[in-house]
Amino acid sequence: MELSAILHVLGIVVWVGGMFFAYMALRPVAAVVLEPPQRLTLWAGVFGKFFPWVWGSVTLVLATGLHMLMKLGAATPHYALAMLALGVVMMLLFAHVFFAPYKKLKRAVSEQNWPVGGAALGQIRMLIGINLSLGLLTIAVVLLGRALT
């Protein structure tokens, strides 16, 4: 396996795996055991640590993906084009999360405005759920596409 493919998969593991952990493990526990001020403060801190890793992963996945597609040229299989389209949608959703509801969440936590912070966190939760679903779908599309080719 070439270096581009290894780096591509590692970027996906960090991004999609991080979303899976946050959505399926951390979120349900935090919702039960923490009151809104602590829960919102926790999430602002978690996202503050995770999102730089996502930006790095997005950059790595896009760069390595485009590199591998350019090497394929006209022989690019349909599943790879589907992966590109789904990946770009995921990247745009993440950018929206980062620049809109996450920004609102950070501001609300710093101002201790818990209702606004809760609304922002609800938006983030919904969008991360969508992005996680798209990430898992993309992985399935690629694996099935490779198996059927």
N, C-alpha and C positions, 0 to 999 in steps of 0.2 A: 504494500500500500504506500502510495507516495505521501510526501510531507503535507501537501495541500489537503488531502483527504483526512489525514490524521488530525490536523489542526481544525478542519471543518467540523468533524465529529466532536472534538473536545469542546469547541465553542457551543455546539448544540447541547451537549451534556450539561454544561454549566448553566445555560439559559433555561432550557426546558426542565432540567432536573431541579433547578432552583425554584421555578414556578410550581412544580409538582409538590415539593416540600412545603413551600409557603402556603399553598392553597389547600392541600389535603392533610397536612399535619399541624403546622403552626397556627393557622387561622382558626380551626375549630377549638383548639385548646385555649387560645387567647380569648376567644369570644366567651368562653365559659368561666374562666378563672380570673379575668381582669375586668375592672370597672373601666368605663370609657376613657377617663384621663390617662390611666396607665396603658390601656390597650392602644390608644391613638399615639401615645408617646413611643411605645414599643414599635409600632409599625413605621412611624417616621424614622426611627433609628435603624430598623431592619432594612427598609428601602434605601436609606442613606448608605448602607454598607453593600447591599446587593446591586443597586442600579449601576454603579461604576463597573461592576463585573459584567452586567448586561451590555453596557455600551461597548466594552472590550469584546464581548462575544459577538455582538451585532457586527462590529467592524471586521472581526476575524472571519465570521461566517460569510459575510458579503464578499470580502476580498478573495477568500479561498474558493467560494462558489463560482464567482465570475472567472477566476483563473482556470478552474476546471472546465467550465463551459466554453471558454475561448479555446482550450486545447481540443475539445470535441468538435467545435465548428459546426458544419452542416449535419454532422452525424449525431447531434444532440437528441437523445430520446425524449419522448413526450413526458415521461414521468419527471425528468430533470427540469423541464420547463414548468411543470406543475409545481415542483418544489420551489423554483425561483419565485413564481407568482405568490404562493402561500407565504414564503419567507418574507417577501417585500410587504405583504399585508401585515404580517406579524411585527415587522420593524416599524411600520407606520403606527400601528396600535401602541407599541411600546413608547415611541416618541410622543404620542399624544398623552399617554399616562404620565410620562416624565414632566412634560411641559405644562400640563393643565391640572388634573386632579392631585398629582403628587405635590405640585407647587402650592395648591390650596391647602393640602394636608399639613405641610410644613408650616405655612403661615398660621393656620388655625391652632396648631399645637403651640407655637411660640406665643400666640395671643390667648391661649387657653380658651378658645372658642370651640367647645366640644361638639355642639350640634353641626357646625360647618365642617369640622374635622370628620365627624361621623359620615356626613354626606359624601365628602371627598373619598373617604376610605371605601364606602359602598360602591362608588364609581370604579375605583381601582380594583376592587374585588371582582366586579362584573367583567371588566376588561381583561384582567389576568386570567379569569376563567375562560374567556373566549380565546385568548392567546395560547393558553395551555392546550385547549382542545385543538386549535389549529396546529400547534407544534406536534402533538401526538398524531394527528391526521397526516401531517407532512411526512413524518417518519414512516407511517404505514404505507403511504403512497409510494415512497421511494423503495421500501423493501419489497412491496408487491410488484412494483414496476420492474425492479431488477430480477425478481424471481420469474416473472412472465416473459422476460426478454431473452 
